[in-house]
Amino acid sequence: MASLFVIRGRDQGTRFQLEDAVHTVGRTQSNSIRLHDTEVSREHAELVRNGDSYLLRDLSSSNGTYVNGQPTHERELISGDQLQFGRSLLLYTGFVENAYDDIANQVDIVPRAAIDDGSRIVAALSNSGGSDWLLPDAQDSSSPWIARARSNLQIMYRTALAVSHTLDIDQLLARIMEMIFEWVDADRGCVMLYDTETEQLVPKVRRHRRGVRTDEKISISKTILDYVVEHNEGVLTSNARDDKRWDPTQSIVSMGVREAICVPMQGRYNVVGVIYIDTTITPQRMLLNAGKVDQFTEEHLRLMIAIAHQAALAVEDTSYYKAMLQAERLAAVGQTIASLSHHIKNILQGVRGGSYLIEMGLADHGKNLGQGPHDEQVGEKAVEIIRKGWGIVERNQERISALVMDMLTFSKEREPEPRAADLNDLVRDVVESMQIHAEELSVKLEAEIDESLPILLFDPDALHRALLNVVTNAVDACEEIPDARVVVSSHFDADQKIARMVVTDNGSGISPDDIEAIFNVFVSRKGGRGTGLGLPVSRKIMEEHGGQISVTSEPGKGSAFTLELPANAPSTEQMADFEMERGTVSRLAPQ
């Protein structure tokens, strides 16, 4: 399917799927591709389906339509074209036909032991080692031309590596500027990128020659910048005062720039910035260096253009990557809002139902009050209705409280707050708190305690939530199961110094395909009752403790969840605090 992906502008990160025969582009709501851009016309352009491609047609817009930086009235699009409407830049992806649908059957990977093809590895080389051969002999070569060629190739190779190893534009540009200064004896340099909002060049990286004050302000000649941008070509000047391109009154002459190189950062379609280096000279130095040979040559200019192009491609790729991340974030936010809205709607429906019963009970009680000898019986019936309604409201209050707590736990990065505590007490407390819910579903809930389990160091509140979520799922999985049973047990492995809590049930079980998915956010097998946050929260809590959660299950037979954490022993002070709180002398974990 064809699409348009906004890579620059207010709608950055938005993807428009192209399915219809005709799509219109504009800033009003009536357009199928609506851009929130004041420089886009109300009806700016249209895309007309033409077989397996789209024809772009400008609709007499105020600011025009551009494809790959060129003004266009009508043009058939190909995949990879960049469309500009106002200040918005969109990437067109066309229909892709996979001519190799059966490619999996065209390539066969032969197991090692299957045949002996006699092949052997005769050499291996790391990625960084690929450039080692370029540099060592460059200075010793009998041919100066070969030496320069190897040196230039080394520079381009290092630039390519720098470009591929980072998605941080500032780090990338700083590294490229460092390499330029290693290669050429410049006094100062600067990298400037276009701001997509203001369309002005903004300095991103600056550098001075060693020995020059780094706090010295760089004043870049606007004459050079304007020339490079307007002509889209790099310039080299060896003596500004003798260069006929520069008027004697222009800034490059008045600033005393002796030599300068300025090159455009030409990307795939547009100029994204410029790289500038120069050497400056004072009147005193001018007299001392009257016969000095120029430091910059046309070879330097050509290499600077090549380096700038590599940097421009990296800047573009990073912009696309950020736009895609923005799109993924927007999609995740949309999914989160949709899921939470669904759960909250169900909870509010439950609260509304309970409130209705309360209102009905109060109304009946008020209507029949004082009507005779049956007042007491009527009052008891009304109270029963009110109690039933309040029970519904209370359960839904617990549900929304659990939802909020899970949301906070999952979304917030936190360090556990460990203290000395009894894991067995935690197991007993969770089982006790779930007994009423288990009885409502006719599920037998039991605790099996390992009395050898010592007092450990962990965050009791966090682990309580982790275990409670797992036990809740286990009980719910046993609904409508004959002789349903859930067992929560504690275990201590003294040799490995590991404590475990195991929740076993004989419920519906989990299919192998769903085992991994159950730990993903908003994946729930409980229909409207589940939030899809319980198990992800439990896993996050266990990992924060340096532990893990695992599951084994068989559909129709039940599941076993194991929560495992290191058996860390509390300090003497922490143990004293625990004993003071409990008022007892407790057992210690082995050191």
TIDO-919132 format. One record per residue: x, y, z of N, C-alpha, C in turn. Coordinates in steps of 0.05 Angstrom, whole numbers, plus 5000, padded with zeros to 4 digits. Example, Ala and Ser with C-alpha at 12.3 -4.5 7.8 and 13.67 -1.06 7.14 Angstrom:
2
526448865156524649105156526449345156;525749555142527349795143525850015157;
This chain:
591
501749765000500050005000501850255000;501050444984502550694982501850875007;503751055014503251225037504951475035;504151675051505651925055506351945084;508951995090509952005117511152285122;510052435141510952705146513552695162;515652795149518352795162519153065172;517653275165518253545175515653705175;515253865196512854025198511353965224;509154105228507554075252506453795255;505953655232504853385233506953175232;509453235239511653045238510952785252;511452565238510852305250508152185241;506552345227503952255218504252105191;502851885189502951725164500151725152;499951785126497351775112497451545092;495651355096495451135077493951215052;494951145029493751225004492250984993;489550994995487850764987485950844965;484951094966482851184948483951254920;482151284901482951364874483951644873;482851824890483752104891484052184920;486252314926486752424953487352724949;486252894966486753174965488553254989;490253444984492053545005491453845010;491153905035490554185043490354215073;489754465081489754515110486954495123;484854465107482154445118481354155123;479354125138478453855147477253695124;476553825103475253675081477253505065;479853555069481953415054482553145067;483052945051483752685062486552685074;488252865064490952905075491053195085;490453225111490253495123492853555137;494053785130496553875142496054135158;496954135182496554365200498854555195;498854685172501054855163499755105150;500355335162499055585152499955655124;502255545115503155605088502055415067;500455225076499055045058496355155050;495655155025493055265016490755085026;488355205025486055055034485654795018;486054824992486154594974488654624958;490754484967493454534957494154364932;493654104934494353914913492653674914;492853504894491453254894493153024884;492652784893494052554883491952364870;492352294845490452144829491751874823;490351654830491351384826491551334796;493851234788494351164760495750894759;494150684759495250414760496550354787;499050304787500550244812502250484820;501350724813502750964822500651184826;501651414835499951644839501051884823;499252034811499952274797499452514815;501552674821501252904838500653154820;498553304828497753534812497353774831;498653994826498354234842495654364834;494154464854491554584850491754894852;493655004837494055294837494455404865;496155264880496655344908498255604909;498055744932499355994935502455974936;503455764950506355734953507555514936;505855384920506955184901507354914914;507854714897508354444905511054364895;512654234912515454164904515753864908;517253744888517953464890521053454888;522253344909525253324910526453604906;525253804918526354074917525754224892;524354104872523754244847520854314845;520154564837517354634834515954454813;513554364820512154174803509254254800;508254234775505354274771503954004769;505253814754504053544752506353354748;506353134763508552944762507652674773;508552464759508052194769510152124790;509252024813511051984836512251704835;514651694845516051434848516751404878;517051164887517651114915520251254923;520151404945522451544955522351844949;520451934933520252224927519452374953;520652614955519952794977518153014967;515853044979513853244971513753464991;513853714982513753945000511354104994;509754145015507354325014507754525037;508154775030508754975050511354905064;511254885091513554815106513654515113;511654365104511454085110512853915088;514453725097515853555079514953265083;514053135062512952865064514452675047;514852425056516152225041514152035029;514251995003512351824988513551544986;511951344995512651064991510650944973;511550834950509750734930508950444935;507450334916506650054917509049874913;509449684930511749504928510849234920;511849144897511348874888513748694895;513248494910515448314918515748094897;517848124881518247934859519447674870;520047674896521347434908519647334931;517047304927515347204948516246924957;517346774939518146494946521146484951;522346704960525246714963526146514984;524446465004525246275026525946005014;524545934992525045664980527345674960;528445914955530645944936533345934948;533445954975536045954990535845735011;537945575011538045345030540545365047;540245375073542545375092543145095100;545444995092546044715097547244675125;546244495141547444445167550344365166;551844425187554744375187555344075181;553843905194554543615192553343485168;551743635153550343515130552343435108;554143615101556043555080558743665087;560743565074563443675078564243805051;563844065049564344205024567244285021;568944215040571744275038572444565042;570544735048571145015052572345065079;574045265080575345345105575745645106;575645755130576146045133579046095132;579946265113582746325110583546595122;581546765127582147035138579647145151;580047295172577747435185578747715192;576947905190577648185195575348335208;575948485229573848635243573048875226;570848995234569949235219571949465221;572949505245574949725249577549665235;578249415231580749345218580749385189;578349435177578149475148579749705138;580349905156581750135147584750135153;585649915167588449915175590449915152;589649785130591549775107591750045093;589850225098589750475083591950665092;592550665118594150875129597150815132;597950575141600750535148602750605126;602150525101604050565079603650825065;601650985073601051225058603351415057;604751445079606951635080609451525067;609651255067612051125056611951065026;609651115014609251044986611151204969;612151064948613951194929612551394912;609951374910608351564894606851754912;607452014910605852204927602952204920;602252144895599352134888597951914902;599251674903598151444917597851504947;599951634957599851694986597451884992;597052084975594752264980592152114976;592051944956589551794951588851614975;590851484986590351315009589451475033;590751705037590051875059587151975056;586452055032583652145027581651925032;582351685022580551455026580251395056;582451415070582351375099580351565112;580551825104578752025116575851965110;575251885085572451815078571551575092;573351375096572551135111571851205140;573551365152573051445180570451605182;570051775162567551935162565051745161;565251545143563051355140562551205166;564651125180564350995205563051175226;563951425227562751615246559851655241;559151665215556351705208554651465216;555651225214554150985219553950905248;555651025265555850935293554251105313;552851305304551351475323548851585310;546751615327544351745318544052025331;546152095346546252365358547552555340;546052745329547152925309549453095320;549153195344551253365356553853215359;553752965368556152805371557352745343;555652695324556652635297558152875285;556853115286558053345275560653425289;560653395316563153455331565453265322;564753015318566852825310567852885282;566152955264566953025236568753275237;567953475253569653715255572353655266;572553465286575153385296576853265275;575653085258577252955237578153165216;576553365210577353565191579753715201;579753785227582053935239584553755241;584153495243586453315242587753305214;586053355195586953325167587953585154;586853815163587554065150588154265172;590054445167591054635186589354885185;586854865195585055095196585155235223;584455495223584455645248581855605263;579655585248577055565261575055435242;572955325253570955195236568255185249;566255135233563455135244561754965226;559754835238557754685223555054815230;553554885209550955015213548854845199;546554805212544254665201541854845198;540154775179537754935175535754865196;534555065208532255035227529755005210;528354775214526054725197523754915201;523655045224521555235229522155515217;524555615223525255885214526655885187;527555645178529055625152531555805152;532755825176535255975179537455785187;539955855179542255695188542755745217;543055535232543555545261546155405267;548155535280550655395287550155155306;551454935300551154695317553754605330;555954645315558654565325560654785317;562454855334564655035327567254925338;569455005325572054915335574155115327;576255135345578555305340581055135339;583055235325585655105324586855105352;588254895359589554885385591355125389;591155235413592755465419591155725416;588955705403587155945400585055935422;584356155433582456165455579756055445;578755855460576255725452573855895458;574056095475571756265480571656495460;573556505441573456715421571156665402;569556875397567256855380567956825351;566656645337567156605308565256785293;566256955276564657125259564857015231;562756905221562756775194561756965173;563156985152562357165130559757085117;557857265119555257215106555557215076;557557345065558057335037558457055027;560156905041560656625033558156455036;556856475060554456315065552356365043;551856615036549856675016550556544989;553156564982554056464956553656154955;554456014976554255724977551355634975;549655774991546755694992545455754965;545955984954544656064929545555904905;548155834904549255694881549355394886;548955304911549055024919551754894910;553855034915556554924908558555024929;560654854933562754924952564555134941;565755294959567555504949570155484965;572355554951574955574962576155844955;576955994974578356254968580956254982;583056324967585756324978586656594986;585456804975586057074982583557244976;582057304996579557444992579857714979;582057844984582458114973582958104943;584057874933584557854904582457694889;580457594904578357424891576257604879;575857584853573957754839571057694847;570557464859567757404867566857584890;568657684905567957844929568458144925;566458294929566658584928568358684951;570058884947571758984969570359064994;567759124991566259215015564858985029;565158735018563658515030565158415055;563558255071564558185098566958015097;567357845077569557665077572257815075;572158045060574558205057575158365083;573058485093573358655117574058495141;573458235142574058075166576957965166;578358015144581157915143581357615140;579457495126579557205121581557155098;583757015105585756965085584956735067;584156505079583256275064580656175076;578956065060576355955070575355735052;574155535064572655335049569955315062;567855335045565155305055563655125035;562454915045561154715027558354665037;556454615018553754555026553454265035;551854225055551253945064548853855047;549453745024547353665005546453385011;543853365018542753105024541752974999;539752805002538652664978537152864960;535853054972534253244956534853534962;535453594988535753864996538353915010;539054175012541354255028540454285057;541654135075540854135103542554315120;544854415109546654585125549154645110;551154755124553754805111555954745131;558354685120560754655136562754865127;563855015147565555245141568155215157;570455255143573055275157574555515144;576355635159577955855148580455895163;582156065152584556165166584356465166;584756585188584656875190587456995193;587657245187590257375187589957665196;591657745214591758025223593758175206;593658445206595658595191598558525198;599058465224601758395232602658125220;600757925221601357665210601557675179;600057865167600057885138602957955128;604358135143607058205136608957975140;608557825162610357605168610057375149;607557325139606957095122606557175093;607857385084607457485057607957275036;609957115040610556915020609656635026;607856605044606956335053605156205032;605655945028603955795009601255745021;599255755004596455715013596255435026;594655425048594155175062591955015049;589955145038587655005026588054974996;587354734985587554674957584854574947;584654544920582154434909581654144918;583854004924583453734935582053744962;582853944978581453975004578454034999;577954204979575154274974573554034965;574653864948573153624939572553444962;574553404979574153225002572153345021;572153595025570253735043567453695032;567053715006564453674994563453384999;565253194996564552915001563852865030;565452975048564852945077562153075084;561653315073559153455079556753295069;557153155046554952995035554352755054;556452625064556052405083554652505108;555452735118554252845142551352915137;550753025113547953095107546152855106;547152635095545552385094544952295122;546952315140546452235168544452415182;544552675176542552855188539752785178;539452725152536852655141535852395154;537652195155536851935166535951965195;537352125210536552175238533952315240;533452505222530852635222528552445216;529052265197527052065190526551875214;528751805227528651615250527051745273;527552005278526052145299523152165292;522552215266519752225258518351965262;519751745255518551475259518151415289;520051495306519751465334517351615344;516951865334514652025341512151885333;512151765309509751625300509151385318;511251235326510851015344509851095371;510951325381509951425406507051505405;506251645383503451725380501651475378;502651265364501051025362500750895390;502950895405502950775432501050925451;501251195449499451365465496551305458;495951285432493251235423492250965433;494050765432493250495442492750505472;494550655486494150675515491550805522;490951025509488451175515486051005509;486150865486483850695478483450465499;485650345507485450115526484450215553;485550435563484750535589481850635588;481150765566478350865564476350625565;477150405552475450165553475150065581;477350035596477249935623475750125641;476250385639474850575657471950585651;471150555625468350555618466950315631;468250075631467049845644466649885674;468750005686468550055715466350255722;466150465706464050665711461350555707;461050365688458450235685457750075710;459749945722459249805747458449995769;459850215771459250415792456350525788;455650575762453050675756450850475764;451450215759449450005767449149995797;451350005812451150005841449750245851;450250475840448950725848445850705843;445150585821442250555815440850385836;442250165845441050005866440750155892;442750315899442650475923440350665922;440050805899437850995896435150855898;434950625885432450475886431750385914;433750295929433250215957432350445974;433650675971432950915986430151005979;429450995953426851075944424650895956;425050635955423150445966422850485996;425050526010424950566038423350826045;423851036030422351286036419451266029;418751126007415951105998414350946017;415450726029413950556046414150616076;415750816082416150876110413550986122;412650876145410250966159407650856147;407850636131405550526118404250296134;405150246158403750046174405649856188;404549616195406049426211408349296195;408449326169410549196153412949376149;413049596164415349786161418049646165;418249476185420849346191421649166168;419749016157420348826135421148986110;419649206104420349376081423049496084;423649596109426249716114428549526111;428149276119430249076116430749016087;428649006071428948956042430449186029;429649436036430949666025433949676032;434549606058437349606067438949396051;437649166046438948956031439649046003;437749185990438349295963440549495964;440549675984442649875987445349745991;445349536009447849396014448949255989;447149145973448049015949449149225929;447849445927448849665910451549765919;451749805945454349905956456549705951;455949445953457949245948459049265919;457249315900458049345872459849595869;458949815882460550065880463350015893;463449875915465949825929467849655912;466749445899468449275882469649435859;468049615848469049765825470949985834;470650085859472650265870475350115872;475249865881477749705883478949665856;477249615836478249575808479649815798;478450055801479750295790482250365807;482250305833484550345849486850165839;486249915834488249725824489349815797;487549915779488350005753490250245755;489650435773491350665776494050585788;494050405807496550315819498350175799;497050005782498649865761499750065741;498150265734499150465715501550615727;501350695752503550835765506050655767;505650405774507850225778509250175751;507750135730508950065704510250305691;509050535694510050775679512350905694;512650865719514651015735517150845740;519450955732521950825738522550875768;522950655782523450685811525350475821;526750535841528550345855526950235878;527149965882525849845906526849975932;525149975951525850075978525949835997;528249685996528349436011528549486041;527349306055527649296085527249006093;528048946117527748676128524848606130;524048376118521248296119521047996116;518747896123518247606122516547536097;517847396078516447326053514047146058;514146976079511946806086509546966095;510047176111507847356118506447476094;508147556075507147676050505247476036;506147226034504547016020501846986035;501946966062499546926077497647166073;498747406073497047646070495647656043;497147586022495947585995493647375994;494147146004492146926004489647016019;490147136043487847226059486247436045;487647626032486147846019484647755995;485347525983484047425959481947215965;481547145991479746925998476846975990;475847225995473047285989472647265959;474447375943474147355914474247065904;475946905916476146625909473546475916;472446535939469946405947467646475928;467646725919465546805900465646645874;468046565866468346405842468546105847;468046025872468145745881470945625876;472945775883475745685880476945645907;478245415911479545365936482345485935;482945675953485445825953487045745978;489545655975491045555998493845665997;495145676020497945756023499545526033;501845466021503745266031506345406037;507045406063509245566073511745406078;514045496068516645376074517745516099;517645376122518445506147521345556149;522945436131525845476132526645746118;524745876107525246136093526046346113;528346456111529246656130528146936125;528647116143527947396139529747506117;528547636097530147736074529948036071;531448136052531448416046530048466020;527748596020526248655995524248876001;522948965980520849175982518149035986;517149026011514648866016512248976000;511949235998509649345984509749265954;512049295942512349225913511848935908;513148755924512748475920509948385926;508648515945505848455950504148495925;504648715912503148775887503748575865;506348505863507148305842505748045847;505747945871504447685877501447705875;500347925885497447955884496347945855;497848075836496948065808496947785797;499047625804499147355794496947185806;496547205833494447045846491647125835;491147375830488647465819488147335792;490147325775489947195749489346895752;490746775771490346485775487546415784;486546575803483746535812481746575790;482146785774480246845752480446625731;482846505727483146285707481646035715;480946015741479545775751476545805752;475446035742472546075743471245855726;469045745737467445535724469045285719;471245235734472744985732471944805755;471144565750470444385772472844335791;472244335817474344285837476744475833;476044725828478144925822479844965847;482544995842484445015865486845185857;487545365875489945525871491645505896;494245445892496045415914498345615911;498745775933500945965933503045865953;505445795944507445675961509945835961;511445815983514045945986516245735987;518545795976520745605975523445755980;525345605992527945725997530045535988;531745625969534045465960536545575973;537445445994539745546010542345535994;542645335977545145305961545445535941;543245595927543445815907542646085919;541846085944540946335957538846475941;536746325936534446425920531846365935;530046565936527446525947525346525924;523346345927521346325905518546335917;516746455902513946435907512646315882;511246095886510145945863507045945866;505646035844502746035844501845825823;500545615833499745395816496645375816;495545335792492645315790491945085771;489544985772488544785754486444905735;486945155727484945295711485145235681;484445425665484145385636486845355622;489045455634491645425622492145635600;494545635589495345835569496545685545;495645765521496745635497499645715493;501345545481504145615477504545875462;502745945443502946185428502546435445;501146405467500546645484502446675508;504346485511506046495535507646755537;508946835515510447085515508747325515;506447315501504747545497503447635523;503047455542501647525567503247735583;505847755578507447955593507548225578;506148245556506048495541503848675552;504248935550502349125561499749105546;497449115560494749125550493948865536;495448645541494648385531493248245554;490648185551489048065572487347845560;487147625576485447405567482847395584;482247615598479847615615477547775604;477847855579475648015567475548285580;473148375587472748645599473748665627;474348435641475248455669478148515672;479748455651482648495654483548755642;485748865654486949115644489349065626;490548825627492948775611495348895623;495248985649497549105662498648935685;497048745695497848595719500548445716;500748275695503248115692505548285684;505248485665507548655660508548805685;506748885702507549025727509048825745;508048575747509448375764512248325753;512548295727515248245716517048485721;516048725718517648965723518648975752;516848905771517648915799519748705805;519448465794521348255799524048325787;524148445763526648525751527948745767;526348925778527449145795528849025820;527948795828529248655851531548475843;532148475817534248295808533348015804;530747975804529547705800528247675774;526347485772524947435747522347295753;520647285733518147135734517946955710;517146705714516946515692514346365695;513546225673511046085674511245835657;509945625668509545375652506545325652;505545235630502645205628501944995607;499544875611498544685591495544745589;494644805564491844865561489944645572;488044735588486044545599486944415625;489544455632490444325657491544515678;492144765670492944955690495645075684;496545245703499045395700500545415726;503145465724504745515748506545755742;506245965758507846205756509846205779;512446245772514546255792515746525794;515646645817516846905822519346865839;521646925827524246855839525847105844;527147125868528747355875531147265891;533347425891535647355907534947365937;535947175952535547165981537647335994;537247595993539147786005538547816035;540647796051540347806080540448106089;538748176108538848456119541248496137;541948746140544148816158543148796187;545048816205544348796234542449016242;542949266232541149486238538349446226;538249346202535649296189534149076204;535648876213534348656228533348756255;534748936267533849046293531349206289;531149356267528649506262526349316258;526849086244524748896239523748766265;525648686282524948566307523448756326;524249016325522849206341520049246332;519649236305516949266294515149026301;516348786299514848546304514748476334;516748566349516848496377517748216382;519148096362520047816365522947796356;524147566363526847506353526447316329;527447406306526847256281529347126271;528946966250531146806238532546976217;535146936213536747086194537346906170;537547036147538446886123541446836126;542346606115545246546116546846746100;549146816111550847016097552246886074;
